[in-house]
C-alpha cells in the first residue's frame, strides 16, 4: 500500500528553523520525484521544492537560500530543512510523489501525504 506521511511541523518564531520529514511506505522513493507543497488559508497551493530520483533539486524563488530538500535513501525518507523562517511561510506543508521529471505543478503528482502545519509567529 502506497503511503506518504509528513511530520515535523509546529510553531516557530520568525528566524527559526524546522525540519519536515516525508516518510514513504509500500514503495521505495528511489525512482520517484518528491515535491513539497504548501497552502495557506485563502491561498492557492504552491510548489516549494522538488528533488529528482538522481538528487537534482529545484526551489521556489522565495525559499531559495533558506530551504534545503534532501533524501535519505536508507530511511526511505525525504526532508525539507527550513531556516530563517518568515511569517509568510505559515501554511500546511504536504509532500507528494511522481514518476518522471521534477515540477512544482501539483497536478502532476500521483501520491500525496495528509500534510503538517507550520506556523511562524512571534
N, C-alpha and C positions, 0 to 999 in steps of 0.2 A: 504494500500500500504506500503510495507516494504521499509524503508529508513534509512540510516545512514549518518550523516553529521558531519564532523570534523571541529573544529575551534581551535584557539589559537596559530597558528603558527606565525612566524615572524622572525625578525633579532635580534640576541642577541650576546653579546660579550662572548668570552671564559670565563668560570667560572660562567656565568649567569644561569638563570632559566626560564623555560616556563612551563605552564600547558596546555596540549591539552585536548579537550573535544570531546567525541563521543556521539552524541545525536541520539536516536532512535525514529522513529515514525512508526505507523502502526503495531507495535508489542511491547511487553514488553521484556526487556533484561533479566529478572529474570531467565529464563530457558536456557539461551544461554551462551556459552563460547564467550568471546570477546578478540580478539587479536589486537595488534598494530604491524604494519609492516612499514618498511622504504625502500626507494630505492633512491640511489644517482645516478647521471649521469654516465652512462657507467658501472654500477654495478648491480648485481642481487638483487632482492628484498629479504630482510631478515626479519625474525621474531624478534621482540624486546621484547615483553611481552605478556602474556595472563592471563586472570582471569576466573575462573570457576564459575558455577552457585551458588556454595556454598562459594565462596570467596577465594579459593585457587589461588595462584599466581606463575608465572614462568617468568624468565628473561633470556635473552641472557647474556652470561658471561660478555661481555664488558660494560654492563649498570648496573650490579648488584651494589647496594650501592649508585647509582646515580639516578635511575629512580624508581618510585613507581606507580603501577596501582591500581585503586580503583573503587568502584561502589557507586553511589548514586541512590538507587532504587526508591526513591520518585520522582526523576527527570528523571528517565529512561535514565541515562547517565553514561558513563564510562570515567574516567580521566586517563591521563598519566602525572604525575608530573616529570619534567626533571630538575635535578640540576647538578651543576658542568659541564656544557655543554662544549664539545670539538669540534674543527673544524670537526673532523671525524664523528660527529653526524649530520652534514648537509645532508638533504635528504627531500624527500616528505614522510610524515607520513600518513598512512591510517589505519583506523580501519575496522574490519571485524567480522562477527558473524557466529557461527556454533553451531549445537547441538552435544552433546557428550562430549568428553574429551578435555582438553587443549592440544594444539600443536602449535609449531612455524613454521609448514609447511603450507605455504599459500594455497596450493592446496586443503586443506581440508575444507576451509571456503566457506560458501554459499552466504553471503551478504557482500557487500563492499561499503564504502564511497568513495568519489572522491579524498580525500587527502588534506593535508595542508602543505605548505612549511615551513621548519625550516632551517634557515641559521645561522651558528655560525661562526663569523668572527670578527677580530679586525680591 
